[in-house]
Amino acid sequence: MTTPSLADGQLSQDPIIAALSKGEELLWLNPKRRPFAEVRDTLPLSLDDIHAAAARLERFAPYLARAFPETAAAGGIIESPLRRANAAATTLSQWLGAPLPTLWIKCDSHLPVSGSIKARGGFHEVLAYAEELAQVHGLLAGVDDYACFDEPDFRALFREHSVVVGSTGNLGLSIGILSARLGFKVTVHMSADARAWKKALLREKGVQVVEHTSDYSVAVAQGREEALATPRCHFVDDEDSTTLFLGYAVAALRLKQQLDAEGVLVDADHPLVVHLPCGVGGGPGGIAFGLKHVFGDTVHCFFAEPTPSPCMLLGMHTGRHNAISVQDIGLDNRTCADGLAVGRASAFVGKVIEPWLDGIYTVSDDHLYALVALIEESEGLGLEPSAVAGLPGFAYLARHSAPERQAYWQSATHLAWATGGAMVPREEMKAYQAKGRALLASQHHADMN
């Protein structure tokens, strides 16, 4: 079914567009949301596809344990801790002037090897490509232990092939680190928003970094163009890759195990609300897709975007998806949340999530900095600005829901997905936190809409 989109004349009169164009913080509830059971069989991917991605990551666990010793204790399974955040819940509820939530943090900020949510999808995509090449060249005949991917024959094969990606930073890190370790020639096209330390780290790993003065979309376009012109080259398409998407979705299967282990009940009377920072949409979209398959309508998924870069909200609200950018409504796409500095959303992800995503909210840069300081002070967690965008979501729901709905959100378990931070250099993290503390000192509580 074709979704109607707002005409140009309607854009100028639309109150949501007006608020976005002014950089205002707001909560948008998806008017197209339907029960997941009604739409599940119409979606282009399935639970079977998620399980296939999980099986691939398990096959590669022996290789990852050998190639990255920091994963050996977990048997090569790259997973992040789930953390109850009582201190943060108290601090945030006071600062935001909202009821005390039951709050957990999913610490993808501390995933092994590349320290961000991108380790999941990015690693899955690279490993899928490596597996395909090894099969085509007959290197996997009779093999049942993928530790062999660290052997000379495999590295010799991969040296004849290239991997290219465009990134604001964290995806480039995950793709670059793993691809280079396997032996691929790797090029990462980095947007102007990417941090200098991320570029430097990639170069240390032997990755070619191409810097652009433009934003994320240009970096991706240049990467795609280079890949098309290069023989034996694989382009990791952050905007449209189903392989990336499914790698992210595996997180839902593992989260279910973690929640069960912690005794966290998720059902109609005990809903789970997951708050996911959003850039182009692949990471949060994939995770939310997995969560809906695991929990159905007992889970509610909300995306969080910076006020200068609300590309997914803009694309979904207008129905234009990637045919509209934040620059089209007068925003500059410049934000301290470099991993979320995306002006044009993924059309693939936007259309997949359109029938079942609960909503999206925006957070200002000042509040992101303040949240960085608050989470460090309350929980001792060092998170980059992108990673804290989901922390105020419970307060949005408390403030903007109908009275009869507020009790429902209050009964929920709220989970904020922390998407990056462990690899941020100490001095840079201290600067984030210092700016946040200065902002906190100038206000007693958040003046959020």
C-alpha positions, 0 to 999 in steps of 0.5 A: 500500500502506498503511503500518502505524503505531505505536499509542499504546501502542506509542509509550510503549514504543518505544526510538526514541521514548524516545530522541527524547523525551529529546533524544538524538542517534541514527541511524535506518536506514529499515527500509522501504528497497527498491531504487529500481528497484522503486519508481521507477514507483510514485512520483507524480513522474518524471524527466521532471517534473524535466527539465520543471522544469529547462527552466522555470528555463532559460527564465527565465534571461534574466529572472533575469540582468536582474532580478538582476545578480549572476546575469548572469555565469552567464547567469541560472542560479542554482547553487552551487559544489561544494567539496572540503573536505579541511581540514574532513574532517581537523578533523571526523574528529579531533573526532568520533573517526571515520575520515577521509572523502572530503568535499565541501560543496555550498554552497547557503549561497552561492546567488545572490539569497537565499543558501539552498537555498530559492532553487531550489524557491522560485524555481521555484514563483514562476516557474511561477505567473508563467508560468501567469498570463502565458500565460493573459493572452496575454502570451507569444504568440510570445515566445522571450526571457523577459527580457520578464518584466521589462517594464511589461506583465508587472509590471502584470499581477502587481500585480493578484495576490498570493503568500502563504507561511508560513516559518521564514525562508529560504523566505520570503526566496526567495519574497518577494525574487523575487515582489516583484521580479516585481511581485506583492503578497507576504505572508510569515507568519513563525514565532516561530523566524524571525530578525529580520534576515530579517523586516527584509530582507523588509520592505526589499523591500516584502514584508508580514511577518506575525509569529506567536508560534507555530511553523512549522505555525501560520504555514503554516496562517495563510498558507493561510487568508489565501490562500483568502480572497484573490482572485487569490492563490497560496499556496506550500505548503511542506508539500505543493507538488510545484512546490517539490519539483521545483524542489529536484530540479533540483539533482541534474541539476546536481550530476551535471555538477559531479561529472563535471567534478571527476572524481568517480566514482559507481558501485557500488564508489564510492558517493555519500553525501549528507547533507541538513539537514531541516525540513518535508522539501521541500528535502531530499526534492526533492534526494534524489528527484532524486539517486535518479533520476540515480544510483539505488542508487549514491547514499545519502541521509540527512537530518539534524535537530535533536534538538528538532525530529526531525519527519521521523524521528518521522513516518517511524518511526511511520508517522504522517507529519504526523499526529504532531508532536514536541510529542506526544512532549514536545519543544518544537521550539526550536532554534538551527537556525531553518530546521529548527525544524519540529514536523510533517513533510510527509505528501507528502514523507514518503510519497514518500521512505519506500520509498527514503530510507536514514536520518535522524540527529539533532544537538544544538544544542551540536554545531550551534554547534560545527560552525559554528565548526569549518567556519569555522576549517577552510574559512573558510565562514560557515554558519548552524546549520541548514546544518551539520547534515549534517557529522557524518553520516559519523561516524554511519555509521562508528560504527553500521554493522556491521563489514562495512558500515564499509568500504563507507561509508569507500570512499564520497564524502560530500557535506554539503549546506550550506543557508544562511549567506551572507546572515546578518548579520556580527555574528550569524554572529560570535555563532554562531561565538563560541558554537561556539568556547566549546563546543569549548574545553570539550570535546576531542571530540564526545560523540555517541551 
